[in-house]
Amino acid sequence: MNPLIADGWLRASSRTRQLRHVAPLLAALAVLGVLPQRSNACASCGCTLSADAAMGYSALPGWRLSVEYDYINQDQLRSGTQAVTGVPAGTELEHQTINQYITTGLSYSPDSSWNLTLLIPYVIRSHSTYGDYDPTQPLPELSRSFSSSIGDLKFIVSYQGFLPTNNLGIQLGVKLPSGQYGTAVQFYSGPNAGTPLDASLQPGTGSTDVIVGAYYYQAVSQNFDAFINGQFQSAVKHHMDQPGNDYRPGNSLTVSLGLRYEGSPRWVPQLQLNLLHKSPDQGALADIQNTAGNVAYLSPGITAQLSARVHVFAFAQLPVYSNLYGTQLFPRWTASAGVTYAF
């Protein structure tokens, strides 16, 4: 088993007793998974992969530095559960949005029960749109935009001291409005040149959000480990709050569950199921009708141990279900890769 996480996985001799202790939590997370993460112009543009589970939850004291890269190409129009070829008259006809997130994480665990994590995302985004669709006219020239800047920082505190094996944890965190928001990014070409993008396409949301979550992992056989986690995020303060110029990102709920194969300490294949519910954005600047939905991804991947301190992972996310409100750009697949250094 991976030495970075070996002390965190449940010993077989205590599985049955500890499952009784966490059965209510597992049931609650299962309910969350069927209820209605990032709010950037569609319900699915944030990466829903559980990087914590990909790397394995650590109960080892010390510092860890991580870098994760996520690529999300939204190039398919979807409405409800189906792909569509167009939008109703008078509705914006978007062409493509390519999101790239480079997230640097710094974690510190003073002991096996507590963990403090700072996440700093760098957001690279290109977006193109035809504007409001008029079926009586030829399609206009595309309006294009591009941005590359720091996004909204997150600080998360985790506690996993409930069980002797430290495999049950809760999280409480905050997202800060450190990214540019409002009218910071504008179109640079096309009929909309010089006008700002939608608030949901800016690098930041302009809101302070609270984050709450929980996770649990368990050895289910000699070589297989299972996990389940959930995280809820909601804006509690939004800086764009003036009447007629207000915006509040919708709440988001993510739930992930999966299996890791621990037959080799150096190579750990893994399969995740990632579920997301996103509620509509609110406010005069919000695209209320096209920013909500429910999405499920199947995510195969692998984690590799390069040395005692360095681990890497790579995953693909394949959408297996989507039910999107309105008409939204949706990715046909997404990719994630990361590296962690423990010191």
N, C-alpha and C positions, 0 to 999 in steps of 0.2 A: 504493500500500500504506500501511496505517496507520503514521504516523511513529513512534508509540510502540514499534512492534515491527519496523520495517523492517530494522533491523540484525540482528535475530535469525533471520530466515528464510533458508533455505539458497539460495545463488546457483545458478542453473541449471548453470553450467559445472562445478560440483563435485559434482553429485547422484550420479552413478554411483559415483565413488570413495568417497564417504562412506557410501552405502548398504551397501557391502561391509564397512565398519568396524562398522556397527551391526546387521547382519543377526542376529548371535547375540542381541542385546538384544531385537529385534523378535520373534524366535521365542520367547524366554522370556516376554515379555509376552502373546503370543498364547496360550501354554500356561496362564498365570495366568488368562486370561479365561474358560477353560472349567472351571477348578477350582471345587471347592466354594468399614453404616458408622455408623452410629450404632446403639446397642442400646437402643431405646426401645419395648419391647413388641411389636415385630414385626421381620421381617427387612428391611423396606423403608422404615421411617419416616424414615431420614436421607436428605437430598438427595444424590444420586449425581452431579449435574451437575458437570462439570469447569469451574470458574470460571476457572482459569488459562488453559485453552484458549479459553474464551469471549472473554476479553479479549486473548488473544495473549501468548505468553511474551515478556517484555521482557529485553533484554540491555543496556539503557541504565543507566548509573550514576545514583544519586539515590534520592530518597524517593518512595513512593507510598502514598496513603491510599485505602482502598476500603470500601464498605458494600454488603453483599449481603442481600437479603430472600428467604426461601424459605417457601412456603406448601404444606403437606401435609395434606390432609383424608382421614383413614383412616375410611371409612364403608362399606366392603364386606367382608363376611366371606368369606375364601377358605381353602381347604385343598388342599394339593397344587397342581395346576394349574387348579383350577376354583373358581368362586364357589359358596358353600353358603348354605343358608337357616337353618341352626341348628347346634347343637353337641351332642355326646353328653351324656347325663344326668350330673350331677355336675361338669361342666366349666363354667368361667366363660363367660358369654355377654356379650361386650363390645358396646357400642352404637356409640361413635364416639370418635375421638381427633383433635383438630385441633392440629397443630404449626405454629408460626411461629417462624422463626429469623432474627434480625437480627444479622449477623456483621460486626463492624468489623475490618478488617485494616490493619496498618501494616508496610510493607516497606521495607528499605534495601538497596541494592546499592552496595558500595564500588567495584566495577568490574564489567566485563561477565561475569565468571566466577562471582561469589558473590552470593547473595541471602539475606537474613534476614527472616523473616516472623512476626509475632505476630497470632494470630486470637483475637478476643474475642467469643464468641456470647452473645446475649441470647435466652433461651428463653421463649416464651409458649405454654402448653399447656393445653387443656381436655380432659377425659376423662369419659366416662360409661359405666356398666356396669350390667347387671341382676344381677350376682353369679352364683353357682353355679346352673346351670339345672336345674330340676325339672319334667319334663314333666307331672307329675300336678297341678301348681299353676299358677294364673294368673301371668303375668309380674309381678314386684314393681315397685315404684317405682324409677326410675333413681337410682343413687348417682352424684353428680357431684363433680368436683374442678377446680381451676383454679390454675395457678402462673405466675408471671412474675418471672424472675430471671436473673442471670448464669449461664451454663453453664460447661463445662470449657474452659479456655484451651488453645491449641496454639501451640507455637513450632517453626518448621521452618526448617532451613538447607538451601539448594539450591546445588549446584555444577554449572556448565555450561561448564567450560573445557576439555572433552575435545577439541572440534573448533574450528577457527578461526572458524566461524560461530556458535558457542555455541548450537547447536540440539539438543544431547544433554545431558541433565542427570540428576542423582541427588538424592535428598532424604533427610534424616534429621531426625526431629523427636520431640517429646514432648508428650503430652497430660497436663495437670495436673488434680488433683481440686479445682478451684476452685468447682464448682457444688454446690448442696445435694444431699445424698444420704441414703440410709438411710430415715428416717421423717420427713423434713423436710416433705413435702407430704402433706396428709390430705384425705379426702373432706369436703365441707362440707354435703352434704345426702343424703337417702336412707337406706336401712337401714345403710349402711356409714359414716355420718357420724361423724367423729372417729377413724376408723382410717386408717393410712397407706396410700398407694398402693404398688403393686408397686415394687421397687427399680429396675426397668427404665424406669419412668415418671417417676422423679425428675429434676430438672433436670441433675444430674450423676451419674456412675457411681461416684464414690468410689475411682477407680483411677488410677494413673499408668500411661500407655500409651506404648509406643515406636511410632514411625511410620517406615516406610521406603518409598521410592518411586523411580520413574524416569520420564522422559518424553523424547520425541523428536518433532520436527516437521520437515516437508520440503515444499518446493515441488514439486508434481507436474506442473504446467503453467504457462503464463503467468499464469493467473488463479486457480488452485486450489492450496491448501495442505492437507496432510494431517497428522494428529498421532495419537499413541498414548501413553497414560500408564497407570501402575498405582500403587496405594498399598496397603500392608498395615499394619494396626494391631492391636496385641496388648497386653493388660494385663500388666505385669510386677510391679506391686505393687498390692494392693487393701486398703483400710483396713477394710473390713468382712470380717474374717478370723477372727472368733471362731466356734467350732463351734456350729452351730444358728442363727447370726446372720451368716452369711457370704454374700457375693455377688461374683461375678467376671463382667464382661461378656464375651461371646463375641468371638473374633477376627473381623475383617472384612477383606475384600479387594475393592477396586474397580478396574475397568479401563475406560477410556474410549478410544474412537477416533472420528475424524470428519474432515469436510472443511469448509474455509472458502473462500468465494468472494471473492477480493480484486480484483474488477474495478473497484471504486470505493473510494477511500481513506476515504470518509465512511460508507458503509454496507457492512457485511460480513455477509451471510447465512451461516448455519452449520448443520450437522447433526451431532449426536453420537449415538453408541450407547454407553450407560452400562450396565455389567455389575456386579453386586454379589453376593458370597457372604458370608453371615453364619453363623457357627457358633453352637451353643447357648450361652446363658448358663449359668453354673455356680454352685452353692452352695445352701444351704437356702432362701434368699430368692429364688432364681431361678425363673422359669417355664421350666424346661428344655425342655419339650415344645413350646413355642409361640414360640420366639425365634430360629429359624434358617430358612434358605432361600436360594434363588437367584432373582435378579430381573434382568430386562433392560428398559431404557427406551430409546425412540427420542425424541430431544430436538431439535426444530427451534427455531431462534432467530436473533437478529440482534444485532450490535454496531454502535453508532453513535458517530462522532466529533463531539462538540459543539464542541470547540475543540482547540487543539494539546495541551492538558494534560488535558482531561476526556473520558472515554469512558464509555458506558453500554451495558448489554446487557439483553435480556429473552428468556427461554426458557420453553417448556412441555415437560414430560416426560410421555410417553404410554407406559404399560406395554405391552409386547408379549409378555412371558413372565414367569411366576412359578411357582415350585415351592416352596411354603411347608410347613414342618413343622408338624404340628398344625393348629389353626384360628387365624387371625390376621386382624386388621383391616388392610385394604389400600387404598391410594389409587387412585381411578380416573384421576387425573391430578395433577400437581404443577406449580407455577409458581415461577420464580426471576427476579429482576431485580437489577441491581447498577450501581454507578458507581465509577469510579476517577479519582483526581486525582493527577497526577504533578507533583512540585515539587523 
